Amino acid sequence: ASGVKEVTLLDYGAGNVRSIRNAIKHCGWTIKDVKSAADITSADKLIFPGVGAFGAAMESLEQQGYTQALKEYIKADRSFFGICLGMQLLFDGSEENGGCEGLGLIPGQVTHFDKSKGLPVPHIGWNDLIQKHPSTLLSTVGDRRVYFVHSYHATPSPENAEWVLATADYGGEFVAVVQRGNAYATQFHPEKSGAAGLDVLRSFLEPEVVAARPAPEATSNGRPRGLAKRVIACLDVRANDNGDLVVTKGDQYDVRETASTGEVRNLGKPVELAGRYFDEGADEVTFLNITGFRDFPLGDLPMLEVLRQASKGVFVPLTVGGGIREFTDGSGKHYSALQVAAEYFRSGADKVSIGSDAVYAAEEYLASGGKKAGGTAIEQISRVYGAQAVVVSIDPLRVYVAAPEDTEHLTVKTSKPGPNGEQYCWWQCTVMGGREGRDVDAVQLAKAVEDLGAGEILLNCIDNDGAGQGFDIELVDAVSSAVTIPVIASSGAGTPEHFSEVFQKTKAAAALAAGIFHRREVPITAVKEHLNSSGIPARTA
Ligand code: 1PR
């Protein structure tokens, strides 16, 4: 009914739609969930966030009896907004899952990004829109970037030109926004695209209000364009000795104050800090539950609550790590890694990060000569939520050798010789927050987990952690040139120049820092401005 700000949400139950719910609520609207095909037919406005794999989504729509109602709804020019897979499903079909049919409303096929172009796949991050026609939907975006995460894309063609409102460029133009009449859909995630994304959502919900507003001024003329290098704020979270969850920060992973008390260093409250980093322009926020390896996370309700609260106000991607693995609790009840991850996704995480368990999985994989048994946490979570939802966090330690023959591991000649003048080094993976070294190197691990289905690597460095002396460029270079998935460089940032250095000298797609942001030594905006002025694309608004 008019006057009631209610939007209908088509959640077919595949994954995390908490973010879009939060974004809708943030815009002042309430949500009605689709429970039957009739709810689609009777909707005033329908939002369709696609999650998971194409084939599974089509199957699930079909099973629930929604396919026909959805097609008729859109054909009747009713108010519709599809997101990500919710846009792709409108096309004729996709090559995902070996080929599947879509809803057939827009001519064209959805295909995988071409890995041979040398760009990391999935396409993850903040990219510029190339608007093809003026529209209310995008009128408030200006030249701000929006957030994408996908491995498949639709291609603009003469047949679908009447639908294509905007494209984006990633080794060629792909369809970023479609519109015909009252049907809109975006490949990007408005609910994860910061203030720009919330503006897009508002433009859909309240076009009359938005149309009356003056167009935003272009603020970033002349800046480098295209996919931005991401700057990520990381919150290492653990319970302090009083049992309160605090953001802490170590030096080489030691988080206890050495001076008097030996207490866990306390740098603030997780939800507050996450909110602050969102306001200051972080492209993503990562929470690492650094004692997750010994506590059972589903028993760790405070961490889930942190995510629930943080995701209400943080409209950029949230990653959570620590303790993502299978577990048997005290009463003998078994939880699969997938169930653990699912609980995090439901609580507001967009990605989970796997540390120790990824090392064990890679060990098995390497021992079996590269066989994929299918049962590892990486494989299970990737299969259900997609590769883009699975980050592998590596905690490597530098090991020096005098000569490459001294180890089975692949070495590099280092510019920072070891304590005894050793000229070569490799990076040993550790588990349990650096407490135990394993016989796997960081490059081996990265390649193995890529093959197992991880979508991104969070590459820490215990030697450089907290030192503020810059990233380990040799490590980041070795790993980022060995895989085709995006690599996040982490550990050691002390100045804005350290960020430009890692992006200029390696293929890192993102850089993460903790200490300098927590201690307010370097503002996130200073990092971004420095990157832009060095010719490296960064998202500034
Ligand atoms: O093994 O799956 O339970 O995951 C444990 C997770 O917790 C891993 O991602 C691991 O990296 C993390 N972790 C475990 N112990 C610590 C610790 O510090 N004692 N923190 C820890 C990892 C490293 C970075 C840090 C950067 C940037 N922290 O996340 O934020 O080094 O810091 P800087 O900018 O201040 O140099 P599992």
Boltz pocket constraint, residues with backbone or C-beta under 6 A from the ligand:
constraints:
  - pocket:
      binder: B
      contacts: [[A, 234], [A, 235], [A, 236], [A, 249], [A, 250], [A, 252], [A, 253], [A, 254], [A, 255], [A, 288], [A, 289], [A, 290], [A, 291], [A, 292], [A, 293], [A, 321], [A, 322], [A, 323], [A, 324], [A, 353], [A, 354], [A, 355], [A, 356], [A, 357], [A, 393], [A, 394], [A, 395], [A, 431], [A, 432], [A, 433], [A, 434], [A, 460], [A, 461], [A, 464], [A, 465], [A, 466], [A, 467], [A, 468], [A, 490], [A, 491], [A, 492], [A, 493], [A, 512], [A, 513], [A, 514], [A, 515], [A, 516]]
      max_distance: 6.0
